[in-house]
Amino acid sequence: MTVSEIDRLHSQLSRLEDMFPGYRSEIVEGALMMSPVKPHHNETIWEVRDALKPQLPDGWGFISDVAIPFDESNEFCPDLAVIPKGEVRKNLSAYSPELLELAVEVVSPSSVRNDYEVKVRAYAARGIPHYLIFDPYKAHCMTFWNPGPEGYLGRDVIAYGGKAVVDTGLGRFTIDTSGFPVDPSVTP
C-alpha cells in the first residue's frame, strides 16, 4: 500500500467518524472497519479506566479511541491505552505505538478476529508490553505480556468475577471484573 493510499484511507476514516456517530472506525489490514458501539462496550471501558486511574503513577494518563498508526495497513484506535501524561497533554489525533505501556480492547461482535488475532500479533510485534482484552460476550478478560515478533509469550484468561492482575513497568495493576457487564446472550 502506498503513502497516498494510506493518506486516502486516513482521510476517509476521519470523515466516517463524523458521518456515523455511534460507530467506531479504524484501519485494519488495509481495510476501513466500522463497529457499532453498544452500552456494554462503553461501560466496560469506563470500568477499566476507573479501576486503573488510582493505580497509575504520576506522569501517566489515558487515551481512548485515538489513532495509533502501526504500519501501511494498520491504524488502530485502542479502546483505552496508557501513555505518558506529557503526550496526552499534546492532544494529538494520532500517537506512536512506542508510547503505549498498556493497550485495552473491548470485544464487539464485529471485532472478534481483529481483537483476538490481528491486534495480538501487531501489538506484540511493536513491543507493546501489555495487552488486555475484555469480552462481554464470553464474560472473560485475557491478559497478554512479554511481547515478541511471534506474539506474546505470556497470557492468562480470567473469568468475569475474578481479578485481572497485570505486572507492568509502572507497577502492579489489579482490575476487579466482578461488576463488569455481560451480554444477555451469555448463559452462566
C-alpha positions as CSV (number, residue, x, y, z in Angstrom):
1,M,0.0,0.0,0.0
2,T,1.4,3.4,-1.0
3,V,1.6,6.5,1.1
4,S,-1.1,8.1,-1.0
5,E,-3.4,5.1,-0.4
6,I,-2.8,5.4,3.4
7,D,-3.5,9.2,3.3
8,R,-6.7,8.4,1.4
9,L,-7.8,5.8,4.0
10,H,-6.9,8.2,6.8
11,S,-9.0,10.9,5.2
12,Q,-11.9,8.5,4.8
13,L,-11.6,7.4,8.4
14,S,-11.8,11.0,9.6
15,R,-14.9,11.6,7.5
16,L,-16.6,8.4,8.6
17,E,-16.2,9.2,12.3
18,D,-18.1,12.4,11.8
19,M,-20.7,10.9,9.5
20,F,-21.6,7.9,11.6
21,P,-21.9,8.7,15.3
22,G,-22.2,5.5,17.4
23,Y,-19.7,3.6,15.2
24,R,-16.0,3.1,15.9
25,S,-13.7,3.3,12.9
26,E,-10.2,2.1,12.3
27,I,-7.9,0.8,9.6
28,V,-7.2,-2.9,9.9
29,E,-5.1,-4.8,7.3
30,G,-5.7,-2.1,4.8
31,A,-9.5,-2.0,5.1
32,L,-11.7,0.5,6.8
33,M,-13.6,-1.2,9.7
34,M,-16.7,0.2,11.4
35,S,-18.1,-1.4,14.5
36,P,-21.3,-0.3,16.2
37,V,-20.8,0.6,19.8
38,K,-23.2,-0.8,22.4
39,P,-23.7,0.3,26.0
40,H,-21.8,-2.7,27.5
41,H,-18.8,-1.7,25.3
42,N,-18.5,1.8,26.8
43,E,-19.4,0.7,30.3
44,T,-16.5,-1.8,30.2
45,I,-14.1,0.9,29.1
46,W,-15.2,3.1,31.9
47,E,-14.9,0.3,34.5
48,V,-11.4,-0.5,33.3
49,R,-10.4,3.2,33.4
50,D,-11.9,3.7,36.8
51,A,-10.0,0.7,38.1
52,L,-6.7,1.8,36.6
53,K,-6.8,5.5,37.3
54,P,-6.0,5.4,41.0
55,Q,-3.2,2.9,40.4
56,L,-1.3,4.8,37.7
57,P,1.9,6.5,38.9
58,D,2.3,10.3,38.4
59,G,3.2,11.1,34.8
60,W,0.9,8.6,33.1
61,G,-2.5,9.0,31.6
62,F,-5.1,7.6,29.2
63,I,-6.1,8.0,25.6
64,S,-9.2,6.4,24.2
65,D,-10.2,5.7,20.5
66,V,-7.3,7.8,19.3
67,A,-5.4,6.7,16.2
68,I,-2.2,4.6,16.6
69,P,-0.6,4.2,13.2
70,F,1.2,0.8,13.1
71,D,2.2,0.3,9.5
72,E,1.0,0.9,6.0
73,S,-2.0,-1.4,6.6
74,N,-3.0,-0.8,10.2
75,E,-4.1,2.3,12.1
76,F,-5.7,1.0,15.3
77,C,-7.7,3.0,17.8
78,P,-7.5,1.2,21.1
79,D,-10.5,1.5,23.4
80,L,-8.1,2.6,26.1
81,A,-4.3,3.0,26.3
82,V,-1.8,4.1,28.9
83,I,0.8,6.6,27.7
84,P,3.0,9.3,29.3
85,K,0.8,12.2,30.5
86,G,3.0,14.7,28.7
87,E,2.0,13.0,25.5
88,V,-1.7,13.0,26.5
89,R,-1.5,16.8,27.1
90,K,-0.4,17.4,23.5
91,N,-4.0,16.4,22.5
92,L,-3.0,14.9,19.2
93,S,-5.1,13.0,16.7
94,A,-2.5,10.2,16.5
95,Y,0.2,8.7,18.7
96,S,3.2,6.4,18.1
97,P,2.7,2.8,19.2
98,E,6.1,3.1,21.0
99,L,4.4,5.3,23.7
100,L,1.9,2.6,24.8
101,E,2.6,0.8,28.1
102,L,-0.8,-0.9,28.0
103,A,-3.5,-1.3,25.4
104,V,-7.1,-2.3,26.1
105,E,-9.7,-3.6,23.7
106,V,-13.3,-4.4,24.4
107,V,-14.8,-7.0,22.1
108,S,-17.8,-6.3,20.0
109,P,-19.4,-8.9,17.7
110,S,-17.7,-7.4,14.6
111,S,-14.3,-7.0,16.2
112,V,-13.6,-10.6,17.4
113,R,-11.0,-11.5,14.8
114,N,-9.3,-8.1,15.0
115,D,-9.1,-8.1,18.8
116,Y,-8.1,-11.7,19.3
117,E,-5.8,-12.3,16.3
118,V,-4.8,-9.2,14.3
119,K,-4.1,-6.9,17.2
120,V,-2.5,-9.6,19.4
121,R,0.1,-10.1,16.6
122,A,0.5,-6.4,15.8
123,Y,0.7,-5.1,19.4
124,A,3.3,-7.8,20.3
125,A,5.4,-7.2,17.2
126,R,5.6,-3.5,18.0
127,G,6.7,-4.3,21.6
128,I,3.6,-3.0,23.5
129,P,4.4,-4.5,26.9
130,H,0.8,-5.4,27.9
131,Y,-2.5,-6.0,26.0
132,L,-5.8,-6.7,27.7
133,I,-9.0,-7.9,26.0
134,F,-12.3,-7.6,27.8
135,D,-15.1,-9.7,26.3
136,P,-18.7,-9.1,27.4
137,Y,-19.8,-11.9,25.0
138,K,-17.5,-14.6,26.7
139,A,-17.6,-13.0,30.2
140,H,-13.8,-13.0,30.5
141,C,-10.7,-11.0,30.3
142,M,-7.4,-12.0,28.6
143,T,-4.1,-10.5,29.6
144,F,-1.1,-10.7,27.4
145,W,2.5,-9.8,28.3
146,N,6.1,-10.4,27.2
147,P,5.8,-9.3,23.6
148,G,7.9,-10.6,20.7
149,P,7.9,-10.8,16.9
150,E,5.8,-14.0,17.0
151,G,3.3,-12.8,19.6
152,Y,3.0,-12.6,23.3
153,L,4.8,-15.3,25.3
154,G,2.5,-14.9,28.3
155,R,-1.3,-14.9,28.5
156,D,-4.0,-15.6,31.1
157,V,-7.8,-15.9,30.9
158,I,-9.7,-14.5,33.9
159,A,-13.4,-15.2,34.1
160,Y,-15.5,-12.2,34.9
161,G,-16.0,-12.1,38.7
162,G,-12.2,-12.5,39.2
163,K,-9.4,-10.1,39.4
164,A,-7.1,-9.4,36.5
165,V,-3.6,-8.7,37.8
166,V,-1.0,-7.1,35.4
167,D,2.6,-6.6,36.5
168,T,3.9,-3.7,34.4
169,G,6.9,-1.5,34.4
170,L,4.7,1.1,36.1
171,G,3.7,-1.2,38.9
172,R,1.1,-3.9,39.6
173,F,-2.4,-3.2,38.4
174,T,-5.4,-5.0,39.7
175,I,-8.8,-4.9,37.9
176,D,-11.8,-6.4,39.7
177,T,-14.1,-7.7,37.0
178,S,-17.0,-8.7,39.3
179,G,-19.2,-5.8,38.2
180,F,-18.4,-5.8,34.5
181,P,-21.3,-6.0,32.1
182,V,-22.1,-9.3,30.4
183,D,-24.2,-9.6,27.2
184,P,-27.6,-11.1,27.9
185,S,-26.8,-13.8,25.3
186,V,-24.2,-15.3,27.6
187,T,-25.6,-18.1,29.7
188,P,-24.0,-18.8,33.1
